[in-house]
Amino acid sequence: MLGETAGFMAVDRVRGIDPRPVTPPLHPASATVRHRFPYDIHDGAAARVALLGLVVQLGAELRRRGQSARALTLSLSFADGPAWEKTHRMVEPSAHEDDLRLLAYQVKDAAGPQRGRLTGLALRAEDLVTAGQVAEQLSLNAAQRARLVAE
């Protein structure tokens, strides 16, 4: 019914024979950056500065790979053992530091006032897509557009 070529190919596929080469993805599906504090901190400002540093590192890594993130996960580790982790999805995929920073701060603020001693932070970009698959939003804000082009 399928014809000679298609019939033999269907029989081979049913038997698990596929001569096509297997090509792994170029980059992993997520990217993670971490910061370890030299001592336990209570200061929210120091945590915010460290988080900003992670955002800059993560944005640079995503742009180097040519990828954009659809979600960000923030992990906070505390001295007394428990860890806190929260994921937020982005409105649209992005690798720009402004977008990543706003979402990372929203996730951190969602943690609420923690009374524990913070020992480290980790920021993970998830559900990554190739930057070519992301539609570019037109903007009338010249200053923001210049910043994104420079980045």
C-alpha positions in Angstrom: 0.0 0.0 0.0 2.8 2.4 0.8 5.1 1.5 -2.1 8.4 -0.1 -2.0 10.6 2.6 -0.5 8.1 3.9 2.0 7.1 0.3 2.9 10.7 -0.8 3.7 11.2 2.4 5.7 8.1 1.8 7.7 9.2 -1.8 8.4 12.7 -0.6 9.5 11.2 2.1 11.8 8.9 -0.5 13.4 11.9 -2.7 14.1 13.8 0.2 15.6 16.2 0.8 12.7 16.8 4.4 11.9 19.9 5.3 9.9 19.6 9.1 10.6 22.4 10.5 12.8 21.5 11.5 16.4 22.3 15.2 16.9 22.3 16.4 20.5 21.1 20.0 21.2 23.8 22.6 21.1 23.1 24.0 24.6 21.4 22.7 27.7 17.8 23.6 28.4 18.7 25.8 31.4 21.5 28.0 32.6 22.4 28.6 36.3 24.6 31.1 38.1 25.4 31.0 41.8 26.7 33.3 44.5 28.0 32.1 47.9 28.4 34.7 50.6 31.6 34.5 52.6 29.6 34.7 55.8 25.9 34.5 56.7 24.0 37.7 56.0 20.8 39.2 57.2 21.1 42.4 55.1 18.5 42.6 52.3 20.6 45.2 50.4 23.6 42.8 50.2 21.4 40.1 48.9 19.9 42.5 46.3 23.4 43.5 45.1 24.4 39.8 44.8 21.2 39.1 42.9 21.9 42.0 40.5 25.4 40.5 39.9 23.8 37.1 39.1 21.3 38.8 36.6 24.2 40.4 34.8 26.1 37.1 34.6 23.0 35.2 33.5 22.1 37.7 30.8 25.6 37.7 29.4 25.6 33.8 29.3 22.2 33.7 27.6 23.3 36.3 25.0 26.6 34.4 24.4 24.6 31.2 23.7 22.1 33.0 21.5 19.2 32.0 23.8 16.3 33.6 25.7 14.6 32.5 28.9 10.9 31.9 29.4 11.2 31.4 33.1 13.4 32.3 36.1 14.0 30.3 39.2 15.5 31.8 42.3 16.9 29.6 45.0 17.8 31.0 48.5 19.9 28.8 50.8 19.9 29.5 54.6 22.4 28.7 57.3 20.0 26.6 59.3 19.5 24.2 56.4 16.2 24.9 54.7 16.2 26.3 51.2 13.5 28.3 49.4 12.9 28.1 45.6 10.4 29.8 43.4 9.8 30.0 39.7 8.1 32.7 37.8 7.4 32.7 34.1 8.2 35.7 31.9 5.6 37.5 29.8 7.8 37.0 26.7 11.2 35.2 26.3 14.1 37.5 26.9 17.8 37.6 27.6 17.9 41.3 28.4 19.2 42.3 31.8 16.3 44.8 32.4 13.7 42.1 31.9 15.7 39.5 34.0 16.3 42.0 36.8 12.7 43.0 37.1 11.5 39.4 37.3 14.4 38.3 39.6 13.5 41.2 42.1 9.8 40.2 41.9 10.7 36.6 42.8 12.9 37.7 45.6 10.2 40.0 47.0 7.8 37.1 46.8 10.0 35.3 49.4 8.8 37.9 52.0 10.9 39.0 54.9 13.1 36.0 55.8 14.5 35.9 59.3 17.1 33.2 58.4 20.8 33.8 57.8 21.3 33.7 54.0 24.3 31.8 52.8 23.8 31.8 49.0 21.7 32.6 46.0 21.2 30.7 42.7 19.4 32.1 39.6 18.4 29.7 36.9 17.0 30.5 33.5 14.6 27.8 32.3 12.6 26.9 29.2 15.2 28.4 27.0 14.5 29.1 23.3 16.8 30.1 20.5 16.9 33.9 20.2 15.9 33.7 16.5 12.5 32.2 17.6 11.6 35.3 19.7 9.7 38.1 18.1 11.2 41.5 18.6 8.9 44.1 20.2 8.9 47.5 18.6 9.5 50.3 21.0 9.0 54.1 20.7 11.2 54.6 23.8 14.6 55.6 22.2 16.6 55.4 25.4 15.4 51.8 26.2 16.0 50.8 22.6 19.5 52.1 22.7 20.2 50.3 25.9 19.0 47.0 24.4 21.0 47.4 21.2 24.1 48.2 23.3 23.5 45.2 25.4 
